[in-house]
Amino acid sequence: MRTRVDDATDDELARRAAAGDKHALDELLRRIRPAVLSRCAKMLQYWADAEEACQDALWAVAKDITTFEGRSKFSTWLYRVVVNSLRQTYTKLKRKSLEHPTEELPQRPDPRTTSVIAGSRIDLLEALDKLERRSPELTAPFVLRDLADWQYNDIAEQLRLPLSTIKFRIHEARNAIKRHMKETS
């Protein structure tokens, strides 16, 4: 007998949703929305942008859930979806600001440009975007270690790579991120 969607874990809901269970997908999306929005708000800090990134991430989950194979935890798969959504939202915002520069100062300060924390997070998203384009194999280990706070062994197991390779890739990613941050400051 299958468990009700209310009693199922997120991993089970994801497996059931990947197999085509619409009720499981609806429940999964309902459950993960607060955590996804929280992650987006931590990186973007401007609420409207965080909500946009959250909606994009949830849409990507709904659209791509069939690619979740259940070999890893759903939370790992979701984290990648959220990071991709954050980078895409940031890229759209950056492109918009370049296409439509403003000569006037806003009536209210924009926290994206006045907050040191928000600025450093946006710089990090930009650095991640650059890292993904130049060395995509470095991005996942870096994100899992430095942003998701995973242990090295768990990352090696998840990515099916030797521990030494994971440590090297994280080291290289950190150096690339530092270089980018110095170049933009």
TORDRENSE-350587 format. One line per 2 residues: for each residue y, x, z of C-alpha. Coordinates in steps of 0.05 Angstrom, whole numbers, m for minus. Layout:
N
Y,X,Z  ... $
//
This chain:
185
0,0,0  69,27,m19 $
121,32,35  182,m11,30 $
245,23,4  276,16,73 $
220,57,104  214,110,50 $
242,180,55  294,204,5 $
241,248,m28  194,189,m36 $
250,144,m62  268,198,m113 $
196,204,m137  190,129,m143 $
258,124,m178  236,180,m226 $
175,137,m242  220,78,m260 $
226,39,m195  296,9,m199 $
296,m16,m127  280,55,m103 $
337,83,m145  386,31,m118 $
367,47,m46  369,122,m60 $
439,118,m89  463,75,m31 $
435,126,19  461,189,m13 $
531,165,m29  563,183,38 $
534,254,38  554,265,m35 $
624,241,m22  629,285,39 $
607,347,m1  657,330,m56 $
713,320,m6  699,388,26 $
709,423,m40  764,383,m73 $
804,357,m12  844,309,m55 $
810,242,m41  816,212,m110 $
786,275,m142  730,275,m91 $
714,202,m105  714,217,m180 $
666,275,m171  622,233,m126 $
618,177,m177  602,227,m231 $
547,257,m188  517,189,m172 $
519,171,m246  483,236,m262 $
430,221,m210  418,152,m239 $
417,178,m310  375,240,m298 $
328,219,m242  270,221,m290 $
277,297,m292  263,301,m217 $
191,324,m215  181,325,m140 $
160,399,m138  219,414,m94 $
258,373,m44  303,320,m72 $
361,349,m32  355,414,m73 $
357,376,m138  415,334,m113 $
455,395,m90  454,423,m161 $
476,356,m189  535,353,m140 $
557,425,m154  555,411,m229 $
596,348,m218  647,386,m176 $
654,440,m230  663,388,m285 $
715,350,m244  752,414,m230 $
750,434,m304  778,365,m324 $
834,371,m273  852,441,m296 $
852,420,m370  896,359,m353 $
946,401,m315  951,450,m373 $
958,394,m425  1010,355,m385 $
1053,404,m345  1107,372,m304 $
1178,396,m298  1193,354,m237 $
1169,366,m167  1126,309,m140 $
1155,261,m89  1098,277,m41 $
1066,346,m38  1000,350,m73 $
948,377,m24  913,412,m82 $
973,458,m91  1000,462,m21 $
938,473,21  913,544,26 $
843,517,41  844,471,m19 $
870,527,m62  815,574,m42 $
763,521,m54  791,507,m123 $
791,582,m136  718,583,m115 $
701,527,m163  736,565,m218 $
698,628,m200  632,590,m200 $
649,562,m268  663,632,m295 $
599,658,m262  558,602,m294 $
585,619,m363  575,694,m357 $
512,700,m313  480,632,m303 $
419,662,m269  464,684,m211 $
495,616,m197  437,577,m165 $
417,632,m115  491,641,m95 $
503,566,m86  440,556,m46 $
454,615,0  529,615,10 $
547,542,0  484,506,22 $
466,558,76  393,564,55 $
349,621,79  331,675,29 $
256,659,33  269,585,19 $
312,603,m42  258,649,m69 $
205,595,m60  249,542,m91 $
268,583,m152  199,615,m157 $
227,685,m158  211,747,m116 $
253,755,m53  282,821,m78 $
306,787,m142  340,732,m101 $
375,783,m56  398,823,m117 $
424,761,m153  462,737,m91 $
492,806,m82  514,808,m155 $
542,737,m152  582,753,m90 $
612,814,m124  630,773,m186 $
661,719,m143  702,771,m104 $
726,803,m169  748,736,m196 $
784,718,m132  821,785,m132 $
841,776,m205  870,707,m192 $
907,723,m128 $
//
